[in-house]
Structure formats: structure tokens, C-alpha cells
Amino acid sequence: MLPMLYHSFYHEDVDWIGAQCRAGVERLPRGILLYSGVFVPALQPDELVQAVRASLAGGARGVSLFAAGSMTEAHWSASAGVSREA
């Protein structure tokens, strides 16, 4: 499952992304994975890191970037070290 968790469309903060991941994972049948879709143009590089971490903490298996072409060097640099363990 790949929900588009575009927090800015709902006037929510980045923490909303993690809450939506948790809610989605709880609703999914066992064995169905959730990947968080985040809207890069609405995120500063540090917020992207926060969104990825919130997604993973909320149970997302990973994150999909929309649109990847919106990633700046600063976005790539900031998010380079983010992982499930971070």
C-alpha cells in the first residue's frame, strides 16, 4: 500500500505522517506492507528527514518521494544517512 501522505494538503505538521502510517499499518491485513508517499516540495531538507523517520517509526516499510525530481542537493545530503535504525 502506498498512501500519499501529503501533510501540507491537509494543513498538518510532519508528525501527522507518522500517525497516518501507524493508522494505516493497523488497518492493513497481515503481510501487506505500507510505504509512505511524501510530497518533497512541501518539505525543507530537515523536514524530509523528520518525515522519513516518522514514517518508519509509524511502521512504514519505506518511503516514496514525490516527486523525486524535486529533491535538491540539500534534500539528498540531509536524507543520505536516514535509516530504520536512525
Steps between C-alpha positions, in 0.01 A plus 500: 500500500630846413294777658582853388566661836517858379475671838499850356184427298319445833670788686669249730853485636758236415412289806162434336681280248613259772153489652348417161756225447410345837129517422553352154717213621240413765224483237691291247468123486801308629777478243401816307775761524453875516739743332456868585463741207639842592471823302853637473413857385326558835805393702822677587797260515480462880124442475558227243721321751228545763235366258707191417568428867135554592394264219736225612410547867134475397560159347556588135728257318651791307434837339422608146595854396261708288637631293858379513588777253419747776789375710775758531860425590411614852212247515726217380777597742268529799327169435809299401550346844139441596413139565267289709764490773558877513 
